[in-house]
């Protein structure tokens, strides 16, 4: 797993590539935590366009980020999740907690 952070119109976009599993997700989880709680980012999009695999146990990243954003009155959106990830999110009920959008453009419209 790799990630690249970019700023688009004062929105922090985390572009993730590769596998999100038990070995790699803690790195991303910690980075999101730092962005929100230490660096003060209040508009964050997690772009999963190039994620080829995500274990269902890694949904904790979504939950943690969403809760931290609520504490700072911010907005956290996940976009470009593949169908498998979307199904896992919906079956687990996380779609009630995490906002999922199909495209980065849709996500940018929501967080602005």
C-alpha positions as CSV (number, residue, x, y, z in Angstrom):
1,X,0.0,0.0,0.0
2,X,1.1,3.5,-0.9
3,X,-0.6,6.8,-0.5
4,X,-0.2,10.3,-1.9
5,X,-1.7,13.3,-0.3
6,X,-2.8,16.3,-2.4
7,X,-4.7,19.5,-1.7
8,X,-7.6,20.3,-4.0
9,X,-9.4,23.6,-3.2
10,X,-8.6,23.3,0.5
11,X,-9.7,19.7,0.7
12,X,-7.1,17.0,1.7
13,X,-7.3,14.1,-0.7
14,X,-5.5,10.9,0.2
15,X,-5.0,8.8,-2.9
16,X,-4.4,5.1,-1.9
17,X,-2.8,2.5,-4.1
18,X,-2.5,-1.3,-3.6
19,X,-3.6,-3.6,-0.8
20,X,-5.2,-2.5,2.5
21,X,-4.7,-5.3,4.8
22,X,-3.6,-5.9,8.4
23,X,0.0,-5.3,7.5
24,X,-0.5,-2.0,5.8
25,X,-3.7,-0.3,7.0
26,X,-2.2,0.8,10.4
27,X,0.1,3.2,8.5
28,X,-2.9,4.8,6.7
29,X,-4.9,4.9,9.9
30,X,-2.2,6.7,11.7
31,X,-1.7,9.2,8.9
32,X,-5.4,10.1,8.8
33,X,-5.3,10.4,12.6
34,X,-2.4,12.9,12.4
35,X,-4.0,14.9,9.6
36,X,-7.2,15.4,11.6
37,X,-6.1,15.6,15.2
38,X,-2.6,17.1,14.9
39,X,-2.6,19.1,11.7
40,X,-6.1,20.3,11.8
41,X,-7.5,19.1,8.5
42,X,-11.3,19.2,8.5
43,X,-12.1,18.2,5.0
44,X,-10.6,14.8,4.0
45,X,-11.4,12.5,1.1
46,X,-10.1,9.0,1.0
47,X,-9.8,8.1,-2.7
48,X,-9.7,4.3,-3.1
49,X,-9.6,4.4,-6.9
50,X,-6.4,2.3,-7.1
51,X,-7.0,0.0,-4.2
52,X,-7.0,-3.5,-5.5
53,X,-7.9,-5.3,-2.2
54,X,-9.2,-4.3,1.2
55,X,-9.9,-6.7,4.0
56,X,-13.2,-6.2,5.7
57,X,-11.5,-5.8,9.0
58,X,-9.8,-2.6,7.7
59,X,-13.2,-0.8,7.7
60,X,-12.0,0.4,11.1
61,X,-10.1,3.1,9.2
62,X,-13.4,4.5,8.0
63,X,-15.0,4.4,11.5
64,X,-12.0,6.0,13.2
65,X,-11.7,8.8,10.6
66,X,-15.5,9.5,10.7
67,X,-15.5,9.7,14.5
68,X,-12.5,12.0,14.6
69,X,-14.1,14.3,12.0
70,X,-17.3,14.6,14.1
71,X,-15.1,15.8,17.0
72,X,-13.8,18.7,14.9
73,X,-17.0,19.3,13.0
74,X,-15.3,18.2,9.8
75,X,-16.2,16.1,6.8
76,X,-14.8,12.7,5.8
77,X,-15.8,11.0,2.5
78,X,-14.6,7.8,0.9
79,X,-14.7,7.7,-2.9
80,X,-14.0,5.4,-5.8
81,X,-14.4,2.2,-3.8
82,X,-14.8,-0.9,-5.9
83,X,-18.0,-2.9,-5.8
84,X,-16.6,-5.4,-3.3
85,X,-15.6,-2.7,-0.8
86,X,-19.0,-1.0,-1.3
87,X,-20.8,-4.3,-0.6
88,X,-18.7,-4.9,2.6
89,X,-19.4,-1.3,3.8
90,X,-23.2,-1.8,3.2
91,X,-23.4,-5.2,4.7
92,X,-21.6,-4.1,7.8
93,X,-23.8,-1.1,8.2
94,X,-20.9,1.3,7.9
95,X,-22.7,3.1,5.1
96,X,-24.8,4.8,7.9
97,X,-21.5,6.2,9.3
98,X,-19.3,6.8,6.3
99,X,-20.3,8.8,3.3
100,X,-19.4,6.8,0.1
101,X,-19.3,8.6,-3.3
102,X,-18.6,7.1,-6.7
103,X,-16.2,9.8,-7.9
104,X,-13.7,12.3,-6.5
105,X,-15.6,15.1,-8.2
106,X,-18.8,14.1,-6.3
107,X,-16.8,14.0,-3.1
108,X,-15.3,17.4,-3.6
109,X,-18.8,18.9,-4.1
110,X,-20.0,17.5,-0.7
111,X,-17.0,18.6,1.4
112,X,-16.8,22.2,0.1
